[in-house]
Amino acid sequence: MTYPPQQGGQYPQQPYPQQPYAQQPPPYPAEQPPYPQQPPYPPQRQPYPQQQWVQPGYPPQPKKRRLLWLWISLGVVVVLAGGVGITGFVAPGFFLNKNHPVGAARTLAEPQFMNELLGKLNVHDLAGAAAYVCASADESPASLVHGHFADPNVGHYRVREVEPLHEITQFVHVDSDYPGNPMPYSATFMLRQGPDGGFCLFGVI
């Protein structure tokens, strides 16, 4: 098909159809999936759980509770041992104090103590009287008793005067009768008070 010439002898220009350009894919994807993060260290192997032997009929006891009771028991033992050591060796010194009778009760007050001791002397029971001598006495119990009360003619021991207690020492003045002597025989008993509150015979003056 021809077209008539235009003025000027030029053919009309035919428009070329524009071809659509295909869009080029982007050189890099817009968003890349995140890479999985690797752990910095390989996972450690878990230790095998230790099995606890359980006695039939009893539930297992937790370790923490057993350790707690162990420390509590040790603390109580230490406190008790310290208290016994202080009271026994420092004050009032139960372990060091020997102001107690070697054989009689340790809690006898002065009137009861003298009543029992003089009762033994009045029947000449020297072995029984020796039980009231202090363990801290300078003489042995037998020596002290036999040295002052061996004469069977002396008797009827009785308390004449009791002096006030001076710290742990108390003096008791005792009279006794001797046949043929109008004047009574006098002696002073030196008593010591022990940690239990009782008395013992420390010496005779």
Residue pairs with C-beta under 8 A, 6 or more apart in sequence:
3 11
3 12
5 11
6 12
52 60
54 60
87 93
87 94
88 94
88 95
88 96
89 95
89 96
92 195
93 195
94 195
97 136
97 194
97 195
98 134
98 135
98 136
99 134
99 135
99 136
99 168
99 192
99 193
99 194
99 195
99 200
99 202
100 106
100 134
100 135
100 194
100 195
100 196
100 198
100 200
101 108
101 131
101 132
101 133
101 134
101 135
101 198
101 200
101 201
102 130
102 131
102 133
102 134
102 135
102 141
102 200
103 130
103 131
103 132
103 141
104 113
104 116
104 131
104 132
104 200
105 198
106 194
106 196
106 198
107 196
107 197
107 198
108 116
108 198
108 199
109 197
109 198
109 199
110 162
110 165
110 170
110 172
110 191
110 199
113 132
113 191
113 198
113 199
113 200
114 159
114 172
114 189
116 132
117 129
117 132
117 189
117 201
118 157
118 158
118 159
118 174
120 126
120 128
120 129
120 132
121 129
121 149
121 155
121 157
122 155
122 156
122 157
124 149
124 152
124 155
126 142
126 145
126 146
126 149
126 150
129 145
129 149
130 141
130 142
130 144
130 145
131 141
132 200
132 201
133 139
133 141
133 144
133 145
133 200
133 201
133 202
134 192
134 194
134 200
134 201
134 202
135 200
136 192
136 202
137 144
137 200
137 201
137 202
137 203
138 203
139 147
139 203
144 201
144 203
144 204
148 187
148 204
151 178
153 178
153 179
154 176
154 177
154 178
154 185
155 176
155 177
156 176
156 177
157 174
157 175
157 176
158 174
158 175
158 176
159 172
159 173
159 174
160 173
160 174
160 175
160 186
161 172
161 173
162 170
162 171
162 172
162 173
163 170
163 171
163 172
163 173
164 170
165 193
168 192
168 193
168 194
169 190
169 191
169 192
169 193
169 202
170 190
170 191
170 192
170 193
170 199
171 188
171 189
171 190
171 191
171 205
172 188
172 189
172 191
173 186
173 187
173 188
173 189
174 186
174 187
174 188
174 189
175 184
175 185
175 186
176 184
176 185
176 186
176 187
177 184
177 185
178 184
178 185
187 204
187 205
188 204
188 205
189 201
189 203
189 204
190 201
190 202
190 203
190 204
190 205
191 199
191 200
191 201
191 202
192 199
192 200
192 202
193 199
194 200
